[in-house]
Amino acid sequence: MTAGGPAQDRPEVRIDRSDVGRRVSVRRLSGFVDDRPVFRDSIGVLTSWDDHGLTVAPRTGDPVSFPEKLLVAGKVVPLFPARRAPLPTATPVELQRIAARGWPAVEQEPLGAWTLRASAGFTRRANSAQALGDPELPLPDALAAVRRWYAARGLPAYVEVITPGSPDELRTELDRLGAPYAPTLVRTAPLAGLARAGSGPERVRLARTADPAWLSLYRRVGEDEALEQAARQVLHGGPSVWFATVPGAPGQPPLAIGRCVIDGPWACFGAIEVAPYARRAGLATAVMAVLAARAAEEGATGGYLQVEADNTGAIALYDGLGFTTSHTYHYALLPQG
């Protein structure tokens, strides 16, 4: 027995290339034993289907790739049924370190226990000194070193301040220098509720990379080539990164996008964007539900996100999804010396 002709000629194959990005179950011919066919099944995200074959990303392990001619059966399956579980425990410092892994800067350098981060100016998170622990210098000297490091790169010198976590005297020294602060909320929620939220998940497609269509809706990327290169590197960094897209009409930009990075029991949500003409249709919720289901499939049980304290619209959305505030941290801008 062989798999036979084109997939569309096989009645048990109920998927096609338009299903790339959806969760599927596939069966493939893997060989013969004593002239008897041997089949293997895989469940996961269909990440590609082209003339070279199909690739499915299962919940664990490496992606499974095989030629289309070996496809015996396939169908779209529901999102992973995330089970209710308590929110993972993590201190504010632990969450900040997890967040740094999920948004890794292009350039990083230690200053004692602090981390200096630069990414051509792409986001404050990737262009700020994470001031956790002891810089192993007197604070005035440490802040002077921070200022010099960022000045050498033509960047403003931001310091990420968290309490507890940053040195106790840091806020006093920043106040003495007249550094302005910008607060950011870190919010958390159990994944199971997120994975069941909203409607229309069948419209969402998942991918391992941010393609030009995804980037076209991401407002933080402009025309600057260095900025775009840094953005691509940061966006694709992290332990297990997924990009969600709600496609628009043929030839049109996406209606909504989102990003999730999975790191053990935690999943970080970010870059949730909806086209202005497509808002108030539940697309942001659908994007987060599909990303949450995939994160749960990989073993995560808690989600977190970072939102600026004055972004009332986003905060209201996250309130409705069950997010509560874990802690607040601040970006302090060092005055030029």
KERODREN-617210 format. One record per residue (C-alpha): residue in three letters; x, y, z. Coordinates in steps of 0.5 Angstrom, whole numbers, plus 500, padded with zeros to 3 digits. Each point is the difference from the previous one (the first is absolute). Layout:
REM KERODREN-617210
AlaXYZ...
END
This chain:
REM KERODREN-617210
Met500500500Thr502507498Ala497507502Gly499501493Gly498506496Pro499507502Ala497502507Gln493502497Asp499493497Arg500497507Pro494500503Glu503500507Val504506499Arg496505502Ile505506501Asp503504494Arg505506500Ser495505502Asp501496507Val507502501Gly500503507Arg494496503Arg501494505Val499494496Ser501492501Val503497494Arg502492498Arg506499496Leu503494497Ser507498503Gly502494497Phe498493499Val502494505Asp499493497Asp496503494Arg495503505Pro500508500Val502503506Phe496507502Arg502505505Asp495506503Ser502507502Ile496505503Gly502507500Val500507496Leu501499493Thr506505499Ser501499492Trp497497494Asp504501494Asp503496494His505497505Gly495497504Leu496501507Thr503502507Val496499506Ala503503507Pro497495505Arg500502508Thr507498501Gly506498496Asp502502493Pro495502495Val498494495Ser501501493Phe498495494Pro499500493Glu492501498Lys500493496Leu501497507Leu494504503Val494494501Ala495504504Gly500507503Lys495505504Val499506504Val499499507Pro498504506Leu505504504Phe503497505Pro495499506Ala504504506Arg499497507Arg499505505Ala506500505Pro502505505Leu504506498Pro508498500Thr504504506Ala505505498Thr503506504Pro500507496Val507499499Glu499493497Leu495503495Gln504505498Arg506495498Ile495496497Ala498506496Ala507502498Arg501493497Gly493500496Trp503507497Pro507499499Ala504506498Val505500494Glu505502505Gln501499507Glu506501505Pro500499508Leu502506505Gly500495506Ala494497501Trp496505495Thr499499493Leu501506494Arg496499494Ala500503494Ser496499493Ala501506496Gly494503504Phe495495498Thr496500507Arg502503507Arg500492502Ala505499495Asn504506501Ser501501508Ala504498506Gln496494504Ala502503507Leu499493504Gly505499505Asp507503502Pro504504494Glu506499504Leu502507500Pro497506504Leu494502497Pro502507497Asp506496497Ala495495497Leu495505497Ala506504497Ala502493497Val493499497Arg500507497Arg506499497Trp498493497Tyr494503497Ala503506497Ala505496497Arg495497496Gly496507499Leu494497504Pro497503506Ala502497507Tyr494497503Val500496506Glu495495502Val498500507Ile496495504Thr499500508Pro501495503Gly506498495Ser504506499Pro505503505Asp496504505Glu504506499Leu499500493Arg493504500Thr503505505Glu506501495Leu496501494Asp496505503Arg506504502Leu502500493Gly493502498Ala498494495Pro493500498Tyr496493501Ala495496495Pro496495504Thr499493497Leu495495502Val502492500Arg493496500Thr499493501Ala494495499Pro499492500Leu501498493Ala494495500Gly495506500Leu503504494Ala500494496Arg493499500Ala498508499Gly497503494Ser498497494Gly502499493Pro507497501Glu499496494Arg502507496Val507500504Arg506497497Leu507498503Ala507501498Arg507499503Thr502507496Ala497507499Asp499500493Pro500507496Ala492500501Trp501499507Leu505506501Ser495504495Leu496501506Tyr505500506Arg500508501Arg507500503Val504498494Gly501506495Glu504501494Asp507501504Glu504493497Ala504500507Leu494500504Glu496495496Gln506495500Ala500501508Ala493499500Arg500494496Gln506497505Val496502506Leu493498498His503493498Gly504499506Gly498496506Pro499492502Ser494499496Val497505496Trp493500496Phe497506496Ala492500499Thr497503494Val493501498Pro500501492Gly497506497Ala497499493Pro504498494Gly506505499Gln498504506Pro504500507Pro498496506Leu494502504Ala503498506Ile507497503Gly503498506Arg507497503Cys501495506Val506497503Ile500494504Asp505499505Gly499494505Pro493501504Trp500507497Ala497503494Cys501508498Phe495503496Gly502506496Ala499504493Ile493499500Glu497505495Val494501496Ala499504494Pro496506501Tyr494498496Ala500493503Arg499502507Arg495498505Ala498493496Gly504496506Leu506499495Ala505501506Thr497495504Ala500495495Val507501499Met502500507Ala495493501Val504497494Leu507502503Ala498498507Ala498493497Arg506499497Ala504502506Ala496495504Glu501495495Glu508501502Gly499499507Ala499507502Thr494502506Gly501507501Gly500507495Tyr503506501Leu501507496Gln503507501Val495506499Glu502507501Ala496503506Asp496505496Asn498495494Thr493500503Gly497497494Ala505494500Ile499499508Ala492500499Leu501494495Tyr505496505Asp495502506Gly495496496Leu504494498Gly502499508Phe507504500Thr502503507Thr506504502Ser506496502His504506501Thr502507497Tyr507502498His503506497Tyr504503494Ala504505503Leu504505495Leu506502502Pro502508498Gln505501496Gly507501504
END
